[in-house]
């Protein structure tokens, strides 16, 4: 499980570890991990130019000590100091290793006050962002913005988090660094997993510091976790014991939604799929999926994809069975409070905005806050679809999905997802696990189906079996 913690949690864990280590040992570990990540990015050391953007505090110290290591390996390292109080020992180490300090960009400062021998006119091969640490406020000061000016196209490595993002919320407020690589220490932070800040992190590399951490604020499933959670048939399994999911999806206006939802449900993750709805649509569903049968007892319902004007009636009929259900698309318009049964609600940003009576851009600017609020308000698991899909529970747990490709932003993909989640719900997973495992499989299947190119929704369902086959064997 990839776990993300808040600044407060990290600070407490670091303090406990620092009490047991020699002074400076933790920073040296972090700096070494940072330096070797930069070297991996560069591919070589000798003669490569590295520019450090250095603020105050430990984050700047990490950058300076890493710069010293890089200088000893043959890099030409220059530091731009963006604070009157840089980490003194780190600065001394950089200078001792042959690194130099460039003229400052602080407004009103003369170029000679901080200059050793740096030449800011030469573009570096990489920029190390050590401007603001995890305790900093969102946004950047003008001098930091000026230091970044003219560096478009130069790879940026962020120290811990891209400077300027809100670490604990994943939100953005004003100017911020957009990194190609973020090297973080001890644990992931919320901003690494929650958009929009996560999109500014680039690839994230974790340097283990040996921290003793509490329960995470946010987590992301990995292949081992999915393999452990995925329902697998027992040796004596039969179709009913593996779970039956019912679909109330599609309409004469939107028959394709029913077909795509059926495709997601009929991926073999549960024992049987039933379809109930418009008879013309039902015939199309059975022609495409002859294994799908008609009305009968189910362990879970999927309601809403393409339901049109009949979505409200379909939701009422499904609720009458008292079994868990997935509520998607048109049926979400008929949810005005807790449903009284275990449920997964699967809105996109616009639908969640309507459910919370806010503007869509408010949801997009703060998805973590809004999905958590919705889960509590509706007493249900809420799956907010997006680049990093978020799955939240009423009691405050949240998972982020980091699988998937941009090509997955295509019509009908959500219909396939609802079918997948419904099948897992019928197979016995809790709503939280069904939503997060289903979302992970959905993204991974899109990656396989895409192979780097365009993908349509129906291809996603077809790739689920290949993803499941490739999962690690975690059985004991």
C-alpha positions, 0 to 999 in steps of 0.5 A, a space after each residue: 500500500 502506498 501511504 501518504 501522511 500529513 505534515 503533522 504526522 511526518 513531523 512527529 515521526 521525524 522528531 521521534 527518530 531524530 531523538 535516536 540518531 546522531 545530529 544531522 544523520 537524518 538530513 544526510 540520508 535524505 540528501 544522499 537519496 536526493 543526490 542519487 535520484 538527480 544522478 539517475 535523471 541526468 544519466 551521468 555526472 561529470 560536467 553536468 550543470 546543476 542549479 539549486 534553488 535554495 530556501 531556508 530550513 531543512 528543505 534547503 539544507 537537503 538541497 545543499 548537501 545533495 549539491 555537495 555530493 553532486 559536486 564531488 561526483 563531477 557536476 558543476 553545482 550552483 546555488 541560488 539562495 532565496 533566503 537570508 538564512 540558508 542552512 549554514 552547514 549545508 552551504 559550507 559543505 557545498 562550497 567545500 565540495 567546489 559548488 558556487 553561489 550565484 547572484 541572488 534574485 531577491 528584489 533590491 539585493 545587489 548581484 555582488 552580495 551573494 556571488 561566488 563565481 556562478 554564471 546564471 547565464 548558462 542554462 543548467 541541465 537540471 534544477 533542484 527545487 529546495 525553495 519551500 519545505 513541507 511546512 511552507 504556505 501555498 504559493 511562491 514569493 516573487 523572488 522564487 518566481 523570478 528564479 524559475 523564470 527562463 527555465 522552461 524545458 529544464 528538468 526540475 527535481 522537487 525536494 519533498 514536494 513541489 514548492 508552492 503546493 498545499 501539502 495536506 490538501 493537494 490544493 493549489 493557491 497561486 504560483 507553484 513549481 511543476 516538477 518532472 521528479 519529486 524526491 520525498 522522504 520517509 513517506 508520501 505526502 497527501 499532495 503526492 496522491 491528491 490532485 491538482 497538486 499531484 499533477 505538479 509532482 511528476 514522477 515521485 521517488 520515495 527515500 525510506 528514512 525508517 520512520 515509525 508512522 501512524 495510520 495514513 491520511 490517504 493511501 493508494 492500492 498497489 498490485 499486491 494489495 489488489 491481488 490480496 483483496 480480489 475475490 477468487 473462486 473457491 475450489 467448490 465455487 458455483 455461480 451463485 456462491 460467487 455473487 450475482 450482480 443486477 444491472 438497471 442501466 441504459 434506455 431506448 435513448 442510451 442503449 450503449 450505456 447498458 452494453 458498456 456497463 454489462 461489459 464491465 460487469 461480465 468480466 468474470 469477477 462475479 458468478 452471474 450478471 442479470 439485466 433488467 430494463 427496456 426489452 429492446 435494450 435487453 435483447 441487445 445486451 444478451 446478443 453482445 453478452 449471451 451469458 447475461 440473464 434476466 430478472 432474479 435474485 441478486 447480491 448487488 445492483 448497478 443503477 443509472 448509466 444511461 437510465 434517462 428519465 427512468 433512472 429514478 424508478 430504477 433506483 427505487 426498484 433496486 433499493 426495495 431489494 435492500 442489497 448494496 448498490 452502485 449509483 451512477 450517472 442519471 440515478 445520482 440526480 435522484 439521490 438526496 440523502 443517505 440511501 439506507 443500504 451500503 452504497 457506492 456513488 460514482 460522480 464526476 466533478 460536475 455531478 458531485 458539484 450538483 450533489 453538494 450545491 457548489 460550482 464545478 470548479 470548486 470541486 476540481 480545485 479541492 477534490 479531496 475536501 469535496 469527496 470527503 464531505 460528500 461521503 459524510 453527507 450521503 453516508 456512502 462510499 463516494 468515488 470521484 472520477 478524475 485523473 487520480 480518482 478518489 474513493 472516500 468513506 463516511 468515516 474519513 478514509 480515502 484512497 487514490 487511484 494512480 493507475 490509468 492513462 489520459 486516453 481513458 477520458 473517453 465516452 462510456 468509460 464510467 459505464 464500464 467502471 460502474 459495472 466493474 464495481 458492481 461485480 466486485 460488490 456482488 462478489 463480497 467486497 465491502 463498498 470501499 474495497 469494491 470501489 477502490 479495487 474496481 477503480 484500480 482495475 479500470 485504470 490498469 485495464 485502460 493502460 493495457 488496452 491503450 498500449 500508448 495509443 487511443 482506447 475506447 470504453 469497450 476495450 477497457 472491459 476486454 483487458 480486465 482479464 489480462 490485468 488480473 492474470 498479471 497480478 502477483 500471486 499473494 496466496 499462502 
